[in-house]
Amino acid sequence: MVMMEMGNTLEEMDNKKILIVGNGFDLAHNLKTRYSDVLEVFKKRKSFYGLYINRKIDTGFDEKIADNIPKALESYDSKNLEKLDKIIRNNSWVEYYSGCGAELDLWIDFERELVPVLDIFDFILSADINFEDGSIEFERNSFFKFNCYFLRYFTILNNKIFVKNYYIDSSYGLMKKTLLRDLKNEFLEFIEALEIYFYEFVEKASDVHPISQIREIEPDYIISFNYTHTEKYYGINNVHHIHGVIRDDLDCGSNNMVLGVNDYDNKDFIYFVKYFQRIQKHCGVDYKYIINEPCIFKSSDEFDKEYNDYELYIYGHSLDETDKDVLKFAIGDFDDKNQFQMKARKVIIYYYDQQDFELKVINLITLFGRDIVEKNMDDNKIIFIKIDSNID
C-alpha cells in the first residue's frame, strides 16, 4: 500500500492521464460551492433583494459569502438577480432545503434529503384518498417535517394529509399528472436558481489561481462532476461535465445542470433521477469514450483483462456510491463470473486529511468490497496522496 505525504510526487509515467474532479476541486480553489454556501444566500433572501438594489452588503451574510458580493455587483445582471429573488421567495424546494439547512453541507447531503420528499409524494399518489375532504390517513410521524414546506400541495393535521382542492377532481379523483408536473416544474426552477447563484456569485466573483499539485498531473482529459469551469485555468480542453455546466450566457440555450437522486423505484419520479436527467439534458456519455479511448483490445470483441492504458486521478470527489455508475466504469467492476477487473492501470486518489482519507476508504469498500480494496492498495494499484494546496 502506498500513501504519499504532502510534497511527494509520482514517478514519471507515459500513459494517458484522466482526472476526475468533484466539488472538493472547486473548494481547493477557495470557491464557495458547498451547498451550505448556496443556502446562505437563499436563507437571507429578504435582505438579498435589497442587496443588489442598494448595492450594499447585508451584515447578516456569512463573511465569506459577503466578500464575494461586491465583485458580483460590479458586473451583476439585474435580470438574473431579480429572477433569483423571485424563485427563492416562492419555491417549495427552496423552503424545504432552507429549513433543513443545518443538516446540509455537502451535495451528497442534498441528494439524501431529496429521497424523503419523493417518498411522501409517492405515498400520496398511491394512497386511498377521501374525496370529501381530500384527506389521506397515515401513521408515520416522519411526514410532519414536511408540513411547512409544501403547503401549495398539501397540509398535515392529526395524522392526515389534506391534499389541496386544486389537485382533486370530483369525477376522477387525485390529479396525479398535474401534481407531478407542478412538483417537477418547481424543481426545475430550483435548479435554475442554483445556476444563477453559480453564475453571479462564483464564476463572476472569484479569483482562481491554479494549484501546483494539480498542474503537475498534466491530465489529458478531465471528467468533472462540477457545474463550474474551474478546469479552464489549467488549459485543459478535453473536459466532460457529467452533471452539466453553467452556461456562459444565461439568456442563451437551456439549463443542463443535473441534480437529483441516483435512482428511484417509482418511475413517476424519473425527472428527479440523475441518469434520466443526463439523457434528457443531453449531457451525453462522453466519459465512457474518454475512458475507453486508450483501451487495449486483444481482438475486436475481447477486452484486455489486464489493464487499460490509462492512469486515473481523483481529486475532490468523495467516492460516494451515489455516483457509483461512473466510478465503477472508470475504476473497475465485476465481470459475469464475479471476478473484479481493474480498468485503470493505477488509481491515484487525493485526500485532504485523515478523516477524509478514512471516508474515501470506507466508500471504496462500499463500492467494491474489503478484499478488492485491500488487494489493490497492497499491490499499489490504488494510491492515496495527501493534498498539497500550494497555489502557483
Secondary structure, 3 states (H helix, E strand, C coil): CEEECCCCCCCCCCCEEEEEECHHHHHHCCCCCCHHHHHHHHHCHHHHHHHHHHCCCCCCCCHHHHHHHHHHHHCCCHHHHHHHHHHHHHCHHHHHHHHCHHHCCCHHHHHHHHHHHHHHHHHHHHCCCECCCCEEECCCHHHHHHCCCCCCCEEEECCEEEECHHHEECCCEECHHHHHHHHHHHHHHHHHHHHHHHHHHHHCCCCCCCEHHHHCCCCCEEEECCCCCHHHHHCCCCEEECCCCCCCCCCCCCCCCCCCECCCCCHHHHHHEHHHHHHHCCCCCHHHHHHHCCCCEEECCEECCCCCCEEEEEECCCCCHHHHHHHHHHHEEECCCCCEEECCCEEEEEECCHHHHHHHHHHHHHHHCHHHHHHHHHCCCEEEEECCCCEC
